[in-house]
């Protein structure tokens, strides 16, 4: 019987931690490989985490409600097929600090299993040292951990090692440069005592050290809510409702976006009569053929994708003094949930899909969003966002940008209006279908000319829609 450590999996490109919502299995329960063991909430989506091995759930290392870093241990599984990763014999092979051979030989199996766990005394040492910035709890890639073991670099040293990667992550070059420089002391502790620490899988016995700091962020993130909850002094005619986790995230992101990006909004009114007539002509046949609705959303997305190809400088993000131009056109669609919250799944490479493909993708993402079945990958990589406020009967809106994007468009309700129609015989008055497009953009990098021309181009594509289009 072998004991295998189950760690918090990486559930997305930018996801560094997750909150344990609910354990679906209890200690002593038999579990199959890939069977769901617990539910985890990230800042993007709620999802179930499957078991990495078949066996018996021997220990639960984190409790419901705790915030756990990616790579940190969350449970221990006892499995019968397991000479692969026995965590008990590993410490015995590691007693000698300066022997990389046993370390690498032993570390080859547990390498992916042994997460980065900062020494509990390091933060205090950091305060005394006043040296390099202390950055405990950072995600360390298996490659960086492997190099650290082979070169005898302690985890406490990695706490202080500056990283040049995204979100200050340590890259392969960072740690190799540190080793090439002779591994200068970064912590006011003897470097000879530190190397053994990273190599010992002993931290499995200290799960509390890994997740003890984690509950702090959760209360701190939701701290303002309870603190702003001095409203037990509400009158009898009022009701006090605490925001749920998703609403807190939405609130924080909206505040951050307004703080980060100076918003400007341009408006255009488009005559979409031909588009409406085409959709009305084909919607019943499409419903019968595909078993799903043909909405206006894929038509709007197609127009936005084409306009982005014409104005690629709208498909960017900002990183300090640099502008990052995105090659892929990944369009997010805002979906209202039954709970009243909002989520934005992403159609990746939307410019490469035809109308039928866009329609199927829109329906699939919207349906899975409303049934809480989206994956983290469905929510990542958006480069531009479309919000259909017309579905609520609104004529127009001023949407807030989804960071780190630089623009977002809201499409309003389609309304019949009298309009002047130009014909070879002269001007006539007729009934046409009109809608407003609202384009909010980050004035740091998108000026009025680009922002205005872009929304005008989207309107042009909608107005010039070919009524002979097939789907």
C-alpha positions in Angstrom: 0.0 0.0 0.0 1.6 3.3 -1.1 0.6 6.8 -0.1 0.4 9.3 -3.0 0.0 13.0 -2.4 -2.7 14.7 -4.4 -2.0 18.4 -5.1 -4.0 21.4 -6.2 -3.9 21.1 -10.0 -3.2 24.0 -12.3 -6.6 24.9 -13.8 -5.7 27.7 -16.1 -2.9 29.9 -17.5 -3.2 32.7 -14.9 -4.8 30.8 -12.0 -2.5 30.6 -9.1 -4.8 29.4 -6.3 -8.2 27.9 -5.6 -10.7 27.9 -2.8 -11.9 24.5 -1.6 -15.7 24.7 -1.8 -16.8 21.1 -0.9 -15.3 17.7 -0.5 -17.2 15.1 -2.5 -15.4 12.2 -0.8 -14.5 11.7 2.8 -11.6 10.0 4.6 -11.9 6.2 4.1 -13.9 6.4 0.9 -12.8 4.4 -2.1 -12.1 6.5 -5.2 -11.4 5.7 -8.8 -8.8 7.5 -10.9 -10.4 10.6 -12.5 -13.4 10.4 -10.2 -14.3 13.8 -8.8 -13.0 14.3 -5.2 -13.7 17.9 -4.4 -15.1 21.1 -5.8 -12.8 24.1 -6.2 -13.5 27.7 -7.0 -11.0 29.9 -8.8 -11.3 33.5 -9.8 -12.6 32.3 -13.1 -14.9 29.4 -12.6 -16.1 26.6 -10.2 -14.9 23.2 -11.2 -14.6 19.6 -9.8 -11.1 18.2 -9.2 -10.6 14.5 -10.2 -8.5 12.0 -8.3 -5.0 11.5 -9.7 -4.9 7.8 -8.6 -7.3 5.1 -7.7 -7.4 3.9 -4.1 -8.6 5.1 -0.7 -8.8 8.7 0.5 -6.4 8.5 3.5 -6.2 12.1 4.5 -7.8 15.5 3.8 -5.2 18.2 4.2 -7.3 21.3 3.6 -10.7 22.2 4.9 -13.6 23.6 3.0 -13.3 27.4 2.6 -9.5 27.4 2.6 -7.5 29.0 -0.2 -4.8 26.7 -1.6 -1.9 27.6 -3.9 -1.5 25.7 -7.1 0.9 22.7 -6.5 0.2 22.6 -2.7 -1.0 19.3 -1.2 -4.7 18.8 -0.6 -5.1 15.1 0.1 -3.3 11.8 0.5 -4.5 8.7 -1.4 -3.5 5.2 -0.4 -3.1 3.1 -3.5 -2.1 -0.5 -4.1 -0.3 0.2 -7.4 2.2 2.3 -6.1 5.9 1.9 -6.0 5.8 5.1 -8.2 5.6 7.7 -5.6 6.0 6.5 -2.0 6.4 9.6 0.1 7.7 7.8 3.2 11.0 6.4 2.0 11.9 9.6 0.3 13.2 11.5 3.4 15.6 8.6 4.2 17.4 9.1 0.9 17.8 12.8 1.5 19.7 13.3 4.7 23.0 14.5 3.1 22.8 18.2 2.1 25.5 18.3 -0.5 24.8 15.2 -2.6 22.9 16.1 -5.7 23.0 12.5 -7.1 20.7 11.0 -4.4 18.6 14.2 -4.6 18.0 14.0 -8.3 17.6 10.2 -8.3 15.1 10.5 -5.5 13.6 13.6 -6.8 12.8 12.2 -10.3 9.7 10.5 -9.0 8.4 13.0 -6.4 9.4 16.1 -8.4 5.9 16.8 -9.7 4.4 15.7 -6.3 6.5 17.9 -4.0 5.1 21.4 -4.1 6.8 24.6 -3.1 6.2 25.0 0.7 7.9 28.0 2.3 9.6 27.5 5.6 7.4 28.9 8.4 10.3 30.9 9.9 11.4 32.5 6.6 9.0 35.5 6.8 10.4 36.5 10.1 13.9 36.1 8.8 13.0 38.3 5.9 11.8 41.1 8.3 15.1 40.9 10.1 17.2 40.8 6.9 15.7 43.8 5.2 17.3 42.4 2.0 15.7 41.1 -1.2 11.9 41.3 -1.4 10.3 38.3 0.3 7.9 36.5 -2.1 6.7 33.3 -0.4 4.1 31.1 -2.0 5.0 31.8 -5.6 4.2 29.0 -8.1 7.4 27.2 -9.1 7.4 25.2 -12.2 8.6 21.5 -12.1 11.6 22.6 -14.2 12.7 25.2 -11.7 12.1 22.8 -8.8 14.2 20.2 -10.6 17.1 22.6 -11.2 16.9 23.8 -7.5 17.2 20.2 -6.3 20.1 19.4 -8.6 22.0 22.6 -7.8 21.2 22.5 -4.1 19.2 25.8 -4.1 17.0 26.0 -1.0 13.3 26.9 -1.2 14.0 29.7 1.3 16.5 31.2 -1.2 13.8 30.9 -3.9 11.6 32.9 -1.7 13.9 35.9 -2.3 15.1 35.2 -5.8 13.8 37.9 -8.2 11.7 36.5 -11.1 11.5 38.0 -14.5 8.5 35.9 -15.6 4.9 36.8 -15.5 3.7 37.9 -12.0 7.3 37.7 -10.9 7.6 34.0 -11.5 11.1 32.5 -11.6 12.1 31.3 -15.0 14.8 28.8 -16.0 17.1 31.6 -16.9 16.6 33.3 -13.5 17.7 30.2 -11.5 20.5 29.3 -13.9 21.9 32.9 -13.6 21.7 32.6 -9.8 23.6 29.3 -9.8 26.2 30.8 -12.3 26.7 33.7 -9.9 27.7 31.3 -7.2 24.4 31.2 -5.4 25.0 34.4 -3.4 23.2 34.4 0.0 19.8 36.0 -0.3 18.6 35.1 3.3 20.5 35.9 6.5 20.7 32.1 7.2 23.5 29.7 6.6 23.2 28.6 3.0 24.5 25.1 3.9 21.5 24.5 6.2 19.0 25.5 3.6 19.6 23.2 0.7 18.3 20.0 2.3 15.0 21.7 3.0 13.7 21.7 -0.6 14.9 18.2 -1.2 13.0 16.6 1.7 9.4 15.7 0.8 8.9 16.2 4.6 6.6 19.2 4.0 3.9 16.6 3.2 3.8 16.3 7.0 3.3 20.1 7.3 0.2 20.8 5.1 -0.9 23.4 7.7 2.2 25.5 6.9 1.2 25.5 3.2 -2.4 26.5 3.7 -2.2 28.3 6.9 -1.5 31.6 5.2 -4.1 30.8 2.6 -7.2 31.5 4.8 -5.8 35.0 5.3 -6.3 36.0 1.6 -9.9 34.7 1.6 -10.9 36.8 4.6 -8.9 39.7 3.3 -10.7 39.5 -0.1 -14.0 39.2 1.6 -12.9 41.2 4.6 -14.2 44.5 3.3 -17.6 42.9 3.0 -17.9 41.9 6.6 -16.2 45.1 7.7 -18.6 47.1 5.6 -21.2 45.1 7.4 -21.7 47.5 10.2 -25.2 47.5 8.8 -26.7 45.4 11.6 -28.0 48.9 12.4 -30.4 48.7 9.4 -34.0 49.6 10.0 -36.8 47.1 10.0 -37.7 48.0 6.4 -34.2 47.0 5.1 -32.6 43.7 4.3 -28.8 43.1 4.6 -27.5 40.7 1.9 -23.9 39.7 1.7 -22.4 39.4 -1.8 -21.7 35.9 -2.9 -18.2 35.0 -4.0 -18.7 35.7 -7.7 -20.3 39.1 -7.1 -17.4 40.1 -4.9 -15.0 39.2 -7.8 -17.1 41.1 -10.3 -17.2 44.1 -8.1 -13.5 44.1 -7.5 -12.7 43.6 -11.2 -15.0 46.4 -12.3 -13.5 48.8 -9.7 -10.0 47.8 -10.9 -10.8 48.3 -14.5 -12.2 51.8 -14.0 -9.1 52.6 -11.9 -6.7 51.2 -14.5 -8.2 52.4 -17.8 -9.6 55.8 -18.6 -12.8 54.9 -20.4 -14.1 56.7 -23.4 -17.3 55.6 -25.2 -18.3 56.2 -28.8 -21.8 55.5 -30.3 -23.0 54.6 -33.7 -26.5 53.9 -35.0 -26.7 51.1 -37.6 -29.5 50.2 -40.0 -29.7 46.4 -39.7 -32.8 45.9 -41.8 -31.2 43.4 -44.2 -29.7 41.4 -41.3 -33.0 41.2 -39.4 -34.9 40.1 -42.5 -32.2 37.4 -43.3 -32.4 36.1 -39.7 -36.2 36.0 -39.7 -36.1 34.1 -43.0 -33.7 31.4 -41.8 -34.3 31.0 -38.0 -37.1 28.4 -38.3 -35.3 26.2 -40.8 -32.1 26.5 -38.7 -34.0 25.5 -35.5 -35.5 22.5 -37.3 -32.1 21.4 -38.8 -29.8 22.0 -35.9 -32.1 21.8 -32.9 -31.0 25.2 -31.5 -31.8 28.9 -32.0 -30.3 31.2 -34.5 -29.7 34.4 -32.6 -28.2 37.7 -33.6 -25.1 37.3 -31.5 -23.1 35.2 -34.0 -23.8 37.9 -36.6 -22.5 40.6 -34.3 -19.4 38.5 -33.5 -18.7 38.0 -37.1 -18.8 41.7 -37.8 -16.6 42.5 -34.8 -14.0 39.9 -35.9 -13.9 41.4 -39.4 -13.5 44.9 -38.0 -10.6 43.7 -35.7 -8.9 42.4 -38.9 -9.2 45.9 -40.3 -8.1 47.6 -37.1 -5.7 45.2 -35.4 -4.6 47.9 -32.9 -7.8 47.3 -31.1 -6.8 43.7 -30.4 -4.1 44.6 -27.8 -3.4 44.8 -24.1 -1.1 47.0 -22.0 1.7 45.9 -19.9 3.4 48.9 -18.3 4.9 51.0 -21.1 4.4 48.3 -23.6 1.6 47.4 -25.9 1.1 43.7 -26.6 -0.6 43.1 -30.0 -2.5 39.8 -30.1 -2.5 37.7 -33.2 -5.5 35.6 -32.3 -9.0 37.1 -32.3 -10.7 35.7 -29.2 -14.0 37.3 -28.5 -15.7 37.1 -25.1 -19.5 37.1 -24.9 -21.1 38.4 -21.7 -23.7 35.9 -20.4 -26.2 36.7 -17.6 -26.5 33.8 -15.1 -29.7 32.8 -13.3 -28.1 34.0 -10.1 -28.0 37.5 -11.5 -24.2 37.4 -11.9 -22.3 37.8 -15.1 -19.7 35.6 -16.7 -17.7 36.0 -20.0 -16.8 32.8 -21.9 -14.5 33.2 -24.9 -14.8 32.2 -28.5 -11.2 31.5 -29.5 -10.1 32.4 -33.0 -13.6 33.7 -33.8 -12.4 35.0 -37.2 -11.8 31.4 -38.3 -15.4 30.2 -37.8 -18.2 30.6 -40.2 -21.7 31.7 -39.1 -22.8 28.1 -38.4 -19.7 27.5 -36.3 -20.1 30.8 -34.4 -23.8 30.0 -33.8 -23.0 26.6 -32.3 -20.2 28.0 -30.2 -22.3 30.8 -28.8 -25.2 28.4 -27.9 -22.8 25.9 -26.4 -21.0 28.4 -24.2 -24.2 30.2 -23.1 -25.8 26.9 -22.1 -22.8 25.6 -20.2 -22.4 29.0 -18.5 -26.0 28.9 -17.2 -25.5 25.3 -15.9 -22.1 26.0 -14.3 -20.3 23.6 -16.6 -17.7 26.0 -18.1 -14.0 25.0 -17.8 -11.2 27.5 -17.0 -10.1 27.2 -20.6 -13.5 28.6 -21.7 -12.8 31.8 -19.8 -9.2 32.5 -20.8 -7.4 34.4 -23.5 -10.1 36.9 -24.5 -8.8 39.8 -26.5 -12.1 41.7 -27.1 -15.6 41.5 -25.5 -19.1 41.8 -26.8 -22.1 42.5 -24.5 -25.7 42.3 -25.9 -27.6 44.7 -23.7 -30.4 44.7 -26.3 -31.4 41.3 -24.9 -32.7 43.2 -21.9 -34.6 45.8 -24.0 -31.8 48.4 -23.5 -31.1 50.8 -26.4 -27.5 51.4 -25.5 -25.0 51.1 -22.7 -21.5 52.2 -21.6 -19.8 48.8 -20.8 -16.7 48.5 -18.6 -13.6 47.0 -20.2 -12.6 43.5 -19.2 -8.9 43.8 -18.2 -6.4 43.4 -19.6 -8.3 44.1 -22.9 -8.6 47.6 -24.1 -12.1 47.7 -25.6 -15.6 46.3 -25.3 -18.7 46.8 -27.4 -22.4 46.8 -26.3 -25.1 46.2 -28.9 -28.5 47.6 -28.1 -32.1 46.5 -28.9 -33.2 46.5 -32.5 -36.1 48.9 -33.0 -38.2 49.9 -36.0 -38.0 53.6 -37.0 -39.1 55.8 -39.8 -36.1 56.7 -42.0 -35.2 58.5 -45.2 -34.5 56.0 -47.9 -32.5 57.2 -50.9 -33.6 55.7 -54.3 -32.8 56.6 -57.9 -36.2 58.1 -58.1 -35.7 60.3 -55.1 -35.9 60.1 -51.3 -38.6 58.1 -49.6 -39.8 57.6 -46.0 -39.8 54.0 -45.0 -39.7 51.8 -41.9 -36.3 50.4 -41.1 -34.7 48.4 -38.3 -32.1 50.3 -36.3 -29.8 49.6 -33.4 -27.1 51.5 -31.4 -23.5 50.2 -30.9 -21.6 51.5 -27.9 -17.9 51.2 -27.9 -15.9 51.7 -24.7 -12.1 51.8 -25.1 -9.0 52.5 -23.0 -7.9 56.0 -23.8 -4.3 55.2 -22.8 -3.8 53.4 -26.1 -6.9 53.9 -28.1 -7.7 57.4 -29.2 -11.0 58.7 -30.4 -10.1 58.2 -34.1 -9.3 54.5 -33.7 -12.2 53.9 -31.3 -14.7 55.7 -33.5 -13.5 54.2 -36.8 -13.7 50.7 -35.3 -17.3 51.0 -34.2 -18.2 52.6 -37.5 -16.6 49.7 -39.3 -18.6 47.2 -37.3 -21.8 49.1 -38.2 -20.8 49.1 -41.8 -20.4 45.3 -41.8 -23.9 44.9 -40.2 -25.5 47.4 -42.6 -23.8 45.7 -45.7 -24.9 42.2 -44.7 -25.4 40.0 -47.7 -29.0 38.7 -47.8 -27.8 35.8 -49.9 -25.6 34.5 -47.1 -26.1 30.8 -46.4 -25.8 29.0 -43.1 
